[in-house]
Amino acid sequence: MVGGFLGTLISLEKVIPLKKNIFLVVPLMSALSLILFFTGHFTPALIMLICSSAGLVMVYLTYLRRQYDLSMLLMVLSAVFLLIGHVVLFTQRFYPMALPWWMAFLLFTIVAERLELSRFLPVSVFKKRLLLFCLALFITGIIIPFHGPGKYFSGAALIGIAIWLMRNDVIRINLKKQNLTKFSGYALLCGYIALLLVGVFLLVLPDIAFAYDAIVHTFFLGFSFAMIFAHGPIILPGVMGSSVKPYHSFLYVPLILLMGSLLIRIASDLYFIPLFWRLISGYISAAAILLYFTTLITLMVRSFRNAKIL
């Protein structure tokens, strides 16, 4: 999911504005790795992901030469962390070893995106340094290492980052608006609460399989996909070369389903509820994601048709 699906979405978003066909190889390799994984070719798939993440580093360095600022520096680091995660999985053949690096990839990507979109807000230098301190603390927790005392450093960092984003992002402004802006605000709020929960779980949950399951799903499903839901109506049309920002109140349905499935998963993990409810949670999550993208594409097609009629 991280390398094949999210890696493809993120790299495609960044490659298309550059208008250099050679860079399209980056999302193409990420997408092809999914086929290799599903057909049982584990090692070739990992090699594709390593090459793709190395290509993403080059893409971000291209942006950095054009726009040298904090958000782009964080983007470059995010791609480096993705590359490290894939290399770790290739050498160790153990997913939990790569997990914290993949978390770092998505965390830095999303924080960088939010800084870029909120660059006109009056955020002081001190507040930005505080955010950088929390990000550095998270990476410190990964290095020392994460599966040990490092998780307490990373957990505290995630709590700090979540609180920082809730206080300094545009979320409070968005929630006072209407339509798409308000929907994005609620999706962001769900994501930041999920990120806060991940930090709490890292600090208080014991080192058992159910705790690991709760942390993984709260971060990658609750935080990451909530961010995708918030950014999707803005980013997807841009990738397709359209200025239309599709919205309908029905978009709240997949968001509610996603968060509901996450709550079922967390409750199942924390209270050792039978496996049946985890399966139900998985089906609801998959349905929510599929429904979201189907709704978004439908709204975009309808917008294109209306534009042609006009």
N, C-alpha and C positions, 0 to 999 in steps of 0.2 A: 504493500500500500504506500509506504513512504517513498521508496525509490521509483517504482513503476507508475503509480497513479499520481500521487502528489508531486513527485519530481517532474512528471510530464506536464502537469498543469502549470506549475510555477515556471519551469524553463520555457514553455511555449509562450506564456505571458511576457516574459522578458526578451525572448528572441525576436518575436514579430516586429516590435517597434524599431529594431536595429536595421531591418530591411536588408539583411545579408543572408543569402540562401545557405551559405556554408554552415551557419549556426543552427539551421533547422535540423541538422544531424543530432544535436543534443536532445531535444524532446523525442526525436524518432528512436534513438537508442533506448531511452527510458521506456517508451511504449513497447518496443520490441522485447525488452526484458520480461515483460509480463507474459508474453506468449511462451518464452523459453521456460519461465518458472512453471506455468500451468502444464507444459508438456514434459516436465521432469528434468529439464536440463539446467540444474542448479548452478554449476560452475560457469558455463557460458553466460547465463543470465547475470551473475554477479560481475563478470568481466564487463558486460555491457553497461551495468550501472556504474562501475568505477570509471569507465571512459566517459559516460554521460555526465557524471558529477564533476570530473576534471574539466569537461567542456563548459559546464555551468560556471566554474571558477573563471574561465577565460571570458565568458560573456559578461560577468560582473566586473571584471577588470577593464573591459572595454567601456562599460558605463562609468567606472570610476575615473578613467582618463578624461571623460567628458564632464563629469559632475563629482568633484571631490568634496564630499560632505559626510556627516556622521551616518546617515541612513545607508549610503552606498558602501561605506566601510563595513557596516554590520551585515549587509548583503553578501559581500565577499567572504566574510567570516562564516556566514551560514553555509555557503557552498563548500568551503573547506571542511566544515564539520560533517557535511553529508558525505564528502569523499572519505574522510577518516572512518565514518561509520561503515561504509561499504567495504573498505579495506580491512577493518577489524573483523567483519563477518566473514570475509574471504579467508583470512588467516586463522581465525579462531573457530569458525563453523558453529558459533553459539550466539543466538539472537540476543539474549540479555546483555552481552558484551557490547553490541552495537547500539542497543536501545538509547542510552543517554546521549550519544552523538547525534542520533536522528532527532531526539527531542531538542537538542541544541540547534539543529538545522531549522526546524520549524519555528522554534521560539525566536531566534534571531531574525528569521525572515519576516515573521508577523510583526515583531517590534519595529523593525526597519520600515515596513509598510505603513504602520501607524504613525511613525515619526514623519514620514514623507507626506502622508495625507493631512497631518496636523501641524505642518511646519509654520503656518501662519498664527498659531495660537501663542499666547504670551508665556512660554515655558522658560523659566530662568536657567542660567548656566548651572547653578547649584542643583536644580532638579534634574537636569540632564546628567550631571556627574553622579547623582544618586542612582539614576537608572543604570549607568555604566558600571557602577560599583556592584549592583545586584546581578547584572549579566556576568561580570567577572567572577563573582562569588559562585554563580551556577557552574561555570566552567571549572573553577577550582574544585568543586564537589565532584565533577566527573573525573578529574585527573587523579584524585588522591586515595582510592578510586570511588566511583559512584556506589558500587555494591559493597558497602561497608560504611565507614564514618562519613564518606563524601555525600551520602544521600541527605544528611542533616544540613550540610552547607547548601546543597542544591534546593532542598525543600524550603529553607528560609528565604533563599533568593527568589523562588517562584512566588512566594507569598508577597514579598516586597515588590516584585514586578507587577503582579496582579493589582495590588493596591495603587501603585504608581499609575498604571494605565487607567484605572477607574477614576482617578482624581485628575489626571492631566490630559486624557484623550478627549475627543469631541463627543464622547458618549452622552454627557449630560445635555449638550446642545442638541444632539440628534433626537433624544427622547422627547424634546419639546416641539419637534417638528411634526410633519405629517407624511403619510405614504411611505415611499422607499426609504427616506432618511430615518424615519421613526423605526421601520423594520430593521434597518441596519443597526440602529442603536440598541434594540432589544437583542439582536443576535450577538453583538459585541458584548453586551452585559452578560449573556449566558456563557460566552467564551471566557470572560475574565473570572467569573465565579468558578467555572470549571478549573481554570488555572490555579486559583486560590486553593481549591480542594486538593489538587495534585500536591501542592506544597504541604498542606496539612497532613495528607496521607503519608508522604515521605517522612514526616517528622514523627508521627504517632503509630503508624501501623507496623506490626511485626513482620519479619522476613519470612513470609509464607506465600504459597502460590496464589491464594485468594487476594492477598494484598497487592501482589504484583499485577494480577488481572485488573483490579480496580484502578490502579495507577495508570496502566497502559490505556485502558478504555477512556478514563476521564481526560487524559491528555490528548490522545489522538482522535477520539470521537467527540468528546465534549468541547475541548478547546479548539483543536485544529479545524474540525468541520463547522463549528459555529462561526469561525473566522471566514471560512469559505462561503458559508451562507450569507454572511454580511457583505463580503466583497464581490460575490458572484454577479449580481445585477450591474455592477459597475465595470468589472474587469472583463467578463466574457464578451460583452458587445465590443469593447475596445480591441480584443484579440481578433474579432471578426470584422473589424474595420467599420463599426457602426457607432454613431453617437447616441443611439437610443438606449435609454436605461429602463428596461422592462420591470414593471411592478404590478402586482395584484395582491389583495389582502389574503388570497389563498396561500401565499408563501409562508404565512404563519403556521399553516398546518404541518408541513414537513419539519419546521423548526420545533414545534411542540412535540411531534412524534420523536424527533431525535433526542431531545432532552428527557422525554419520558422514558425512552429506552435506556438511556444512561442511568437514570434513577433506579430502574429495575435492576440493571447490572450491578450497580454499587450496593444496593440492598441485598442482592443475592450473594455478593462477595463478603460483605460485612457480617451478615447473619447466617451464613452457610446454608442458604436456601437451596433446595435441590437443583440439579443441572437443568431441568426442564425450563426454569425461568431465565436462565442464561441464554438458552436457545431462543426463547421467545424474544428476549431483548435483542439478540442478533438479527432476527427476522424483521423486527420493527425498525432497527437501525438501517438495515439494507433498504427497506421500503421507504424510509424517510429520505435517504440520500437519492434513491432513484426517482422518487416523487418530486424532489426539489429540482433536479436537473431537467426532468421531463417538463415540469411547469415552466422553468426558466426558458427552455428552448421553445416551448409553445408560445409563450408571451413574446419572444423575440420574432418568431415567424409571423405572428399576428401583427406586430409592429411594422415589420417590413412590408407586409401586404397593404396595411393602411397607408403607409408612406407612398407606395406605388399608386394607390387609388387617388390620393391627394395630388 
